[in-house]
Amino acid sequence: MEIVGTATKVNIYIGDSDRWRGRPLYSALLEMLKAEGCAGATVTRAIAGFGAHSRIHSASIMRLSEDLPLVIEWVDHPDRVGRIMPRVVEMVAEGLITVQPVEVVTYTHRKLRELPAAAPVSDVMATEVRAVQTDTPVAEIVALLIARDYRALPVLDSGGRVVGILTDGDLVSRAGIMTTSLEQALTGSELSQHLSALKASGQTAIDLMTPDPVTVQTNTPIGDAVKAMTQRDVKRLPVLDAAGRLAGMVSRTDVLRALALPPVQAAPHRTEQPGSRAVVSDVMTHNVPVVTVDASLGDVVNLLVTTSQRRVVVVDESDQIAGIITDSDILQRSADNDRSGILTAFSQR
């Protein structure tokens, strides 16, 4: 993305020992920012520093393993920063985050081509893809989905060929496993019990995967890939190289991300872009579950259990949208004595 003009600079101050789901926090933040298509971020390790309620940390010769301060600097389009900031705040449990406008004089990098429908899938696909084998235990797959925030995993045979795809939806519909967002909201003991039950089932990827998934080649036009996703009602497709091996994954999000954000100072378009005459009402979901702000917890849980949507829209007395409630919101905010019943209800939908 080209940035010229006013951008937003974010500084994130954390410690070297900070963790996010068992991984270094700085690494998890960088991976998340990269996955979201951010312009770039840099991690700097300090030689000394201190924060609130802590002593001075120093990188002396004898204490190189000290928990030194880290600073992540991220400069990007203001709209993108605003969209991603809630996830950053969620991940930084302890630390400092600052935001300030900056004037970008120049930002040079390899020029990217326009994104016409005939451009190859390789222009937008994700290349860092984690896959599992047909005999990978389901408990291991669930742990991976939780730790890395994946939503789908290609399944490979012993020869490295894609023979299936396993999504969190497959786990929910075929094994009664709760959604990844719910699993991420479990306490440590609840998650341990959940994974123990999955291990006892003895199920593997081949038992739950969708076999013979729709795939595309690296040179498949983006327009054809989008059509395939629409016709088959899937959100992502494995991408194969010329030898038939897994080269990446392309999702609707990848395509939208490539199209959505213009540069801060965008050059005028000479041609009309596909979909420019469409409006949101043409593609939105009309039948969504709705509750009022005074609805009971039971009403919301009942809607989440009995509809295919995983979120409920909340409206005020004037029918104006006041917020959205997801299944994980319910679990995270529920009282301890309610959690067991709620987990049971969500697991059986």
C-alpha positions as CSV (number, residue, x, y, z in Angstrom):
1,M,0.0,0.0,0.0
2,E,1.3,3.4,-0.9
3,I,1.3,5.9,2.0
4,V,1.8,9.6,1.2
5,G,0.5,12.3,3.4
6,T,-1.0,12.0,6.9
7,A,-0.7,8.5,8.4
8,T,-0.9,7.1,11.9
9,K,2.1,5.9,14.0
10,V,1.5,3.4,16.7
11,N,4.1,2.7,19.4
12,I,3.6,-0.4,21.5
13,Y,5.8,-0.8,24.7
14,I,6.0,-4.3,26.1
15,G,8.5,-6.6,27.8
16,D,10.7,-9.3,26.2
17,S,9.0,-12.0,28.4
18,D,5.4,-11.1,27.6
19,R,3.5,-13.9,26.0
20,W,0.3,-14.4,23.9
21,R,-1.1,-17.9,24.0
22,G,2.2,-19.4,24.8
23,R,4.2,-17.4,22.2
24,P,6.3,-14.3,22.5
25,L,3.9,-11.3,22.4
26,Y,6.0,-9.3,19.9
27,S,6.1,-12.2,17.5
28,A,2.3,-12.8,17.8
29,L,1.7,-9.0,17.2
30,L,3.9,-9.0,14.1
31,E,2.2,-12.1,12.7
32,M,-1.3,-10.6,13.3
33,L,-0.3,-7.2,11.7
34,K,1.2,-9.0,8.7
35,A,-1.9,-11.2,8.3
36,E,-4.1,-8.1,8.3
37,G,-2.1,-6.7,5.4
38,C,-0.5,-3.8,7.4
39,A,2.1,-1.6,5.7
40,G,4.9,-2.6,8.1
41,A,6.1,-2.8,11.7
42,T,9.5,-2.8,13.4
43,V,10.5,-4.3,16.8
44,T,13.3,-2.6,18.7
45,R,14.9,-4.2,21.7
46,A,16.0,-1.6,24.3
47,I,19.3,-1.6,26.1
48,A,17.6,-0.3,29.3
49,G,14.3,1.0,30.6
50,F,11.6,0.7,33.2
51,G,7.8,0.8,33.3
52,A,5.1,1.3,36.0
53,H,5.7,-0.8,39.1
54,S,8.9,-2.3,37.8
55,R,12.6,-1.9,38.4
56,I,15.1,-0.7,35.8
57,H,16.0,-3.4,33.3
58,S,19.5,-3.3,31.8
59,A,21.3,-5.3,29.1
60,S,24.6,-5.5,30.9
61,I,27.1,-8.2,29.8
62,M,26.2,-10.4,32.7
63,R,22.4,-10.0,32.4
64,L,21.6,-10.4,28.7
65,S,18.7,-12.7,29.6
66,E,17.0,-9.8,31.5
67,D,13.3,-9.0,30.6
68,L,14.2,-6.0,28.5
69,P,11.7,-3.5,27.1
70,L,10.6,-3.9,23.5
71,V,9.1,-1.2,21.3
72,I,7.0,-2.1,18.3
73,E,6.6,0.8,15.9
74,W,3.8,0.6,13.3
75,V,3.0,3.2,10.7
76,D,-0.1,2.7,8.5
77,H,-3.2,4.1,7.0
78,P,-5.5,5.7,9.7
79,D,-8.5,3.6,8.7
80,R,-6.5,0.3,9.0
81,V,-5.1,1.3,12.4
82,G,-8.6,2.1,13.7
83,R,-9.9,-1.3,12.5
84,I,-7.0,-3.4,13.9
85,M,-6.4,-1.4,17.2
86,P,-9.0,-3.4,19.2
87,R,-7.1,-6.6,18.5
88,V,-3.8,-5.0,19.5
89,V,-5.4,-3.7,22.8
90,E,-6.8,-7.2,23.5
91,M,-3.3,-8.8,23.0
92,V,-1.3,-6.3,25.1
93,A,-2.5,-7.1,28.6
94,E,0.3,-5.2,30.2
95,G,2.1,-2.4,28.4
96,L,1.7,1.0,26.8
97,I,0.2,1.9,23.5
98,T,0.5,5.4,21.9
99,V,-1.0,6.7,18.7
100,Q,-0.1,9.9,16.9
101,P,-0.5,11.3,13.4
102,V,2.6,11.6,11.3
103,E,3.4,13.1,7.9
104,V,4.8,10.6,5.4
105,V,7.1,12.2,2.9
106,T,7.8,9.1,0.9
107,Y,7.2,5.4,1.2
108,T,8.9,3.4,-1.5
109,H,8.7,-0.3,-2.2
110,R,8.2,-2.7,-5.0
111,K,5.2,-1.4,-7.0
112,L,2.2,-3.7,-7.0
113,R,0.1,-4.1,-10.1
114,E,-3.5,-3.1,-10.3
115,L,-5.9,-5.9,-9.2
116,P,-8.1,-6.7,-12.2
117,A,-10.2,-9.9,-12.1
118,A,-7.7,-11.5,-14.5
119,A,-4.8,-11.1,-12.1
120,P,-3.5,-14.5,-10.8
121,V,-4.4,-15.8,-7.4
122,S,-0.7,-15.7,-6.4
123,D,-1.0,-11.9,-6.2
124,V,-3.3,-12.0,-3.2
125,M,-3.0,-15.5,-1.6
126,A,-1.4,-16.2,1.8
127,T,1.8,-18.2,1.4
128,E,2.5,-19.0,5.1
129,V,0.0,-21.8,5.4
130,R,-0.1,-24.4,8.2
131,A,-1.4,-27.9,7.1
132,V,-2.1,-31.1,8.9
133,Q,-1.9,-34.8,8.0
134,T,-4.8,-37.2,7.6
135,D,-3.8,-38.9,10.8
136,T,-3.3,-35.8,12.9
137,P,-5.4,-36.2,16.1
138,V,-8.4,-33.8,16.5
139,A,-7.2,-32.7,19.9
140,E,-3.9,-31.5,18.3
141,I,-5.9,-29.7,15.5
142,V,-8.1,-27.9,18.0
143,A,-5.1,-26.8,20.1
144,L,-3.5,-25.5,16.9
145,L,-6.7,-23.6,15.9
146,I,-6.8,-22.0,19.3
147,A,-3.1,-21.1,19.6
148,R,-2.7,-19.6,16.1
149,D,-6.2,-18.3,15.5
150,Y,-6.6,-20.3,12.3
151,R,-10.1,-20.9,10.9
152,A,-9.2,-23.6,8.3
153,L,-6.4,-26.1,7.8
154,P,-5.6,-28.0,4.5
155,V,-5.3,-31.8,5.1
156,L,-2.4,-33.6,3.2
157,D,-1.8,-37.2,2.5
158,S,1.5,-39.0,3.0
159,G,2.6,-37.7,-0.4
160,G,1.9,-34.1,0.4
161,R,-1.2,-33.8,-1.7
162,V,-4.2,-31.9,-0.6
163,V,-7.0,-34.4,0.1
164,G,-9.2,-32.3,2.3
165,I,-9.8,-29.2,4.3
166,L,-10.8,-28.9,7.9
167,T,-12.6,-25.8,9.2
168,D,-13.9,-24.9,12.6
169,G,-17.3,-25.3,11.1
170,D,-16.5,-28.9,10.3
171,L,-15.5,-29.5,13.9
172,V,-18.7,-28.0,15.1
173,S,-21.1,-29.8,12.7
174,R,-19.5,-33.2,12.6
175,A,-18.0,-33.7,16.1
176,G,-20.1,-31.4,18.3
177,I,-17.0,-29.4,19.1
178,M,-17.5,-25.8,20.2
179,T,-16.4,-22.9,17.9
180,T,-12.9,-21.7,18.1
181,S,-14.0,-18.3,19.5
182,L,-15.7,-20.2,22.4
183,E,-12.7,-22.4,23.0
184,Q,-10.5,-19.3,23.2
185,A,-12.8,-18.0,26.0
186,L,-12.4,-21.2,28.1
187,T,-10.5,-21.1,31.4
188,G,-7.4,-23.2,31.7
189,S,-9.1,-26.0,33.5
190,E,-12.1,-26.0,31.1
191,L,-9.8,-26.1,28.1
192,S,-7.8,-29.0,29.6
193,Q,-11.0,-31.0,30.1
194,H,-12.1,-30.2,26.6
195,L,-8.9,-31.4,25.0
196,S,-8.8,-34.5,27.2
197,A,-12.2,-35.5,25.9
198,L,-11.1,-35.0,22.3
199,K,-8.0,-37.1,22.8
200,A,-10.2,-39.9,24.2
201,S,-12.4,-39.8,21.1
202,G,-9.5,-41.1,19.0
203,Q,-10.7,-39.0,16.0
204,T,-8.2,-37.7,13.4
205,A,-8.4,-35.2,10.6
206,I,-9.6,-37.7,8.0
207,D,-12.7,-38.4,10.1
208,L,-13.9,-34.8,10.1
209,M,-12.5,-33.1,7.1
210,T,-14.3,-32.1,3.9
211,P,-12.8,-34.4,1.3
212,D,-11.8,-33.4,-2.2
213,P,-12.0,-29.7,-1.6
214,V,-12.2,-27.2,-4.5
215,T,-8.7,-26.0,-5.3
216,V,-7.2,-23.4,-7.7
217,Q,-3.8,-23.0,-9.3
218,T,-1.4,-20.2,-8.6
219,N,-2.2,-18.8,-12.1
220,T,-5.9,-19.1,-11.7
221,P,-7.5,-15.6,-12.3
222,I,-8.8,-14.0,-9.1
223,G,-12.2,-13.6,-10.7
224,D,-12.5,-17.3,-11.2
225,A,-11.4,-18.0,-7.7
226,V,-14.0,-15.6,-6.3
227,K,-16.7,-17.3,-8.5
228,A,-15.7,-20.7,-7.2
229,M,-16.0,-19.5,-3.6
230,T,-19.4,-18.0,-4.3
231,Q,-20.8,-21.0,-6.1
232,R,-19.6,-23.5,-3.5
233,D,-20.3,-21.2,-0.6
234,V,-16.9,-21.5,0.9
235,K,-14.7,-18.8,2.4
236,R,-11.2,-20.0,1.3
237,L,-9.5,-22.3,-1.2
238,P,-6.2,-24.2,-1.2
239,V,-3.9,-23.0,-3.9
240,L,-1.7,-25.5,-5.7
241,D,1.5,-25.1,-7.7
242,A,2.2,-26.6,-11.1
243,A,3.2,-29.9,-9.4
244,G,-0.1,-30.1,-7.6
245,R,1.5,-29.3,-4.2
246,L,0.1,-26.8,-1.7
247,A,1.4,-23.3,-2.4
248,G,-0.9,-21.2,-0.3
249,M,-4.5,-20.3,0.6
250,V,-6.7,-17.6,-0.8
251,S,-9.8,-16.3,1.0
252,R,-12.5,-13.8,0.5
253,T,-10.7,-11.7,3.1
254,D,-7.5,-11.7,1.1
255,V,-9.3,-10.4,-2.0
256,L,-11.2,-7.8,0.0
257,R,-8.1,-6.6,1.8
258,A,-6.3,-6.1,-1.5
259,L,-9.2,-4.1,-2.9
260,A,-10.4,-2.2,0.1
261,L,-7.9,0.4,1.3
262,P,-6.8,3.2,-1.1
263,P,-3.6,5.1,-0.4
264,V,-3.9,8.1,1.8
265,Q,-3.7,10.3,-1.3
266,A,-5.3,8.0,-4.0
267,A,-4.8,8.6,-7.6
268,P,-8.1,9.0,-9.6
269,H,-9.3,5.8,-11.1
270,R,-9.5,5.8,-14.9
271,T,-11.7,2.7,-15.1
272,E,-14.7,1.6,-13.2
273,Q,-13.9,-1.1,-10.7
274,P,-15.9,-4.3,-10.5
275,G,-18.7,-3.9,-8.0
276,S,-18.5,-0.1,-7.9
277,R,-22.2,0.1,-8.8
278,A,-23.3,-2.4,-6.1
279,V,-24.4,-1.3,-2.6
280,V,-24.2,-3.1,0.7
281,S,-27.9,-4.0,0.7
282,D,-27.3,-6.1,-2.5
283,V,-25.0,-8.5,-0.6
284,M,-25.9,-8.3,3.1
285,T,-27.7,-11.0,5.1
286,H,-31.2,-9.8,5.8
287,N,-32.5,-12.3,8.3
288,V,-30.4,-11.7,11.4
289,P,-31.3,-12.4,15.1
290,V,-32.1,-9.2,17.0
291,V,-32.8,-8.5,20.7
292,T,-33.5,-5.3,22.6
293,V,-31.1,-3.9,25.2
294,D,-33.2,-5.3,28.0
295,A,-33.3,-8.9,26.7
296,S,-32.4,-11.6,29.2
297,L,-29.3,-13.7,29.0
298,G,-31.5,-16.7,28.3
299,D,-33.1,-15.0,25.3
300,V,-29.7,-14.3,23.8
301,V,-28.4,-17.8,24.4
302,N,-31.6,-19.3,22.8
303,L,-31.1,-17.2,19.7
304,L,-27.5,-18.1,19.4
305,V,-28.3,-21.8,19.7
306,T,-31.3,-21.9,17.4
307,T,-29.9,-19.8,14.5
308,S,-27.0,-20.3,12.1
309,Q,-25.6,-16.9,13.0
310,R,-22.9,-16.7,15.7
311,R,-23.9,-13.2,16.8
312,V,-27.0,-11.3,17.8
313,V,-27.6,-7.6,17.0
314,V,-28.8,-5.5,20.0
315,V,-31.1,-2.5,19.4
316,D,-32.3,0.2,21.7
317,E,-35.9,1.5,22.2
318,S,-35.6,3.5,19.0
319,D,-34.6,0.4,17.0
320,Q,-31.1,1.9,16.6
321,I,-28.2,-0.6,16.7
322,A,-26.6,-0.4,20.2
323,G,-24.1,-3.3,19.8
324,I,-23.4,-6.9,18.9
325,I,-23.2,-10.0,21.1
326,T,-21.3,-13.1,20.1
327,D,-21.2,-16.5,21.7
328,S,-17.7,-15.9,23.1
329,D,-18.9,-12.5,24.6
330,I,-21.6,-14.5,26.5
331,L,-19.1,-17.0,27.8
332,Q,-16.4,-14.4,28.8
333,R,-18.9,-12.3,30.7
334,S,-21.0,-15.1,32.3
335,A,-21.0,-15.9,36.0
336,D,-19.1,-19.1,37.1
337,N,-22.3,-20.9,38.0
338,D,-23.8,-20.2,34.5
339,R,-20.8,-21.3,32.4
340,S,-21.4,-25.0,32.5
341,G,-25.0,-24.7,31.2
342,I,-24.0,-22.2,28.6
343,L,-21.1,-24.4,27.3
344,T,-23.5,-27.3,27.1
345,A,-26.0,-25.3,25.1
346,F,-23.5,-24.0,22.7
347,S,-21.8,-27.4,22.2
348,Q,-25.1,-29.0,21.2
349,R,-26.3,-26.6,18.6
